[in-house]
Amino acid sequence: MNGKRRRFIQAGVAGSVLLAFSGWLNAANARGLNAAERDMLTAVAAALLDGVLPTENGARRKLLARTVDGIAKAVSGLSAATQKEIGELFGLLTLLPGRLLIAGVGSSWAEAGPAEVAGFLQSWRFSRLGLLQSGYAALHDLTFGAWYARTESWETIGYPGSPEVF
């Protein structure tokens, strides 16, 4: 019993240190998205938007980059407190220890396969931990908000666009 308690406390301390470090990194970098965050969000968006993205690589990359730009724009419009929370989430997912421990993605985000990323997202979506479910919801909502804010994506849902006002 003492060994289990000790491991639990050690895991809690390690998680706290990792969270504090990722928060510090993100606060020190308070601006747009850095390259690691863009790679992570590109991988997440590719997994979430699988089936609606073009198969041609150049067009696919362009739409994913525009979606990530939309996510950055959306995050910049949120309250400072929400930006901080999202920054901590992004920080945890971009640091190798966080990526391994809480996402289970061993390779870099740029090298992660779609099935690996989709598996991580589904594990968070259906997790027993509300915090992971909230993380999934944030990634999902930011991605789809940025995707459907672009007129190019309206065709995929049959939306003809805003009605004309005379």
Secondary structure as GFF3:
##gff-version 3
##sequence-region A 1 166
A	DSSP	alpha_helix	2	28	.	.	.	ID=ss1
A	DSSP	alpha_helix	35	48	.	.	.	ID=ss2
A	DSSP	alpha_helix	57	76	.	.	.	ID=ss3
A	DSSP	alpha_helix	80	94	.	.	.	ID=ss4
A	DSSP	alpha_helix	96	98	.	.	.	ID=ss5
A	DSSP	pi_helix	99	103	.	.	.	ID=ss6
A	DSSP	alpha_helix	114	125	.	.	.	ID=ss7
A	DSSP	alpha_helix	130	148	.	.	.	ID=ss8
A	DSSP	three_ten_helix	151	157	.	.	.	ID=ss9
###
